[in-house]
Amino acid sequence: MIAAESRAMAGSPVAEILRSNSWAIWTGILHAVLFVSLLVLSLIDHRTVDGVDNWYKPMKFALSISIFAFTLPFLTRPLMSLKGVPGWRSPLVLSRIICLMLWGEMILITFQAARGVRSHFNIESALGGAIYSAMGLMILISTIATALLVLPYFRRAAELDPGPSIIQGIRFGSALFLMGSLAGGIMSSMLTHSVGDPGMHRIPFLGWSTTAGDIRAVHFFGLHAIQILPLIGWLGQDRSWSPGWISGFNWFYSAVFLGITVLTGAGLSVVYWM
């Protein structure tokens, strides 16, 4: 029975989509393995940076990158049928650029954690500043590549076949992803993720302040919209949910994102009531 289920999974549309982008899948798998490895390290090495476990930041990034990498095949596969796309703009080339940039950032974040110093906002030494600048350049390139990757879902949607609910989810998710990326750029320019005094009270693991605005919350909900909203569209089409319900969820999530942004800008934590 198990063998039969494995064969069925191997021949499923999901497995076919995943196989279409090996770079992204291996990036996702290896970052998941890295997450587990960092978790083990955090149990052994009890050093802290700014009062937070040394390994939490690379753990969070490894998990986030893994999720994003597993999302890429579902974004690239429908685009492979498009005609007249320049080689450097092909979905697989852009996907590989994204993966390489994310790997570069992950390596630098882990390197800084191993040294016991901050990876972000670290301009206190020449090495720290150089690493932080390199990370910023990598994430900028990755963001631009992602924007180019999803652009056909806005300009050439009529030539694609995922279905209207999925395309709408990708459009909403992509727009919020770029807004979340902008929030990351704002943090970098401010050299802080706080709006107000963050204090020492934080959400476990995530590290977001419970007493001040924390731009990381805006960053988080924006970036992960590109997974959540297309997934809702896919589930809705697969299970024949009402298109109005799916559209309503996209607007609801966008309103929540806007609310989090307003709260943060006002210097209030998204969990200020705790």
Secondary structure, 3 states (H helix, E strand, C coil): CHHHHHHHHHCCHHHHHHHCCHHHHHHHHHHHHHHHHHHHHHHHCCCEECCEECCHHHHHHHHHHHHHHHHHHHHHHHHHHCCCCCHHHCHHHHHHHHHHHHHHHHHHHHHHHHHCCCCCCCCCCHHHHHHHHHHHHHHHHHHHHHHHHHCHHHHCHHHCCCCHHHHHHHHHHHHHHHHHHHHHHHHHHHCCCEECCCCCCECCCCCCECCCEEHHHHHHHHHCHHHHHHHHHHHHHHCCCCHHHHHHHHHHHHHHHHHHHHHHHCCCCCCCCC
